[in-house]
Amino acid sequence: MDTSVDGNCAVKELSVYTPSSIATTFVVNFHLVVLNGDFSLILYSTHCSTISWNLIASYYEFPLFPRNGLMTAESPWSGHFVVESPIWITAHTSQFNKPGWKYLSHDHGVRYPENVEPSLFAQQVGVFETRKSEDLSHGMVLTQVVTYPPIYWCILNLVFPIDLIGNFSWTDISVTVETQIPKVSGSSGTFVAVRVDQGGCNAWEAKGIFLFILPDHQKFVLANDLSRTKVIKEGSVNVSTNGWNNISLTVKKSTAVGSVNGVPLFTTTIPSKPSNGFVAIGTYSYGIANFDNFKMMSSKDIDISKLKTSQELYYL
């Protein structure tokens, strides 16, 4: 089976044989294509053609050739066949594309349109949409746009806009985001959080490690819950009231380190519960707030002792 070919395909063949999967020749543009036993395809550059055999595998059961095909029919006379994963990999460059298609180079990214919810984020309360920033240096940003509490079918008590991302099993995480609150209809603050254990109608009682920044009060609050009834640490912080502020929170085991605009705020011991949960961003109250340059990573390999802390800053 020879698929449609990229119009700029510089042919270099790589034959791959995996006993548990499929014998395939990938035509690539000077980069390696890897196909492993569970059909996970990794492209380091432009995959521009696929030549596969057999279309339907009908072999005796012995170690050399079983399941070497896009589909498997071990008893073809019965009419039964099994559709294997590689058929969908092949379909990417055959069924869904016409001859002459091209991969764009890496500097031709596709930006989000305005007024959509970005991939991977799961808004629980409030509405977080992509908007064009008035600050040209930031371009498209993620904006919480709801300015007043809506009519609720859930409990209204202590509800704040919150947007989740990641995996509930995550434990040691470092997260950084830039936030900005406009003067007109702006929220009173923003937050980043890790180990968040609740969402949906139970978002109001979510626990985790929450770092709130309140620009009008030049204050930060580190809390063990979204409703801020369990404050771990709080204090003053010098932040912009109308411009962008960079918020960073790193949690590893029983320690949390926070900073704003590169200035250390704290290194402190945190409660053991919850021990895992989602990453989140959100606002201190209903109102507009912008988020940009969101980054998260595992903190398991980060040496907490080498991060700048408020104590180090104090003693200097």
Secondary structure, 3 states (H helix, E strand, C coil): CECCCCCCCCCCEEEEECCCCCEEEEEECCCCEEECCCCCEEECCCEEEEEEECCEECCCCCCCCCCCCCEECCCHHHCCCEECCHHHHHHCCCCCCCCCCCCCCCCCCCCCCCCCCCCCCEEEECCEEEEECCCCCCCEEEEECCCCCCCCCCCCCCCCCEEEECCCCCCCEEEEEEEECCCCCECCCEEEEEEECCCHHHHHHCEEEEEEEEHHHCEEEEEEECCCCCEEEEEECCCCCCCEEEEEEEEECCEEEEEECCEEEEEEECCCCCCCCEEEEEECCCCEEEEEEEEEEECCCCCHHHCCCHHHHHHC
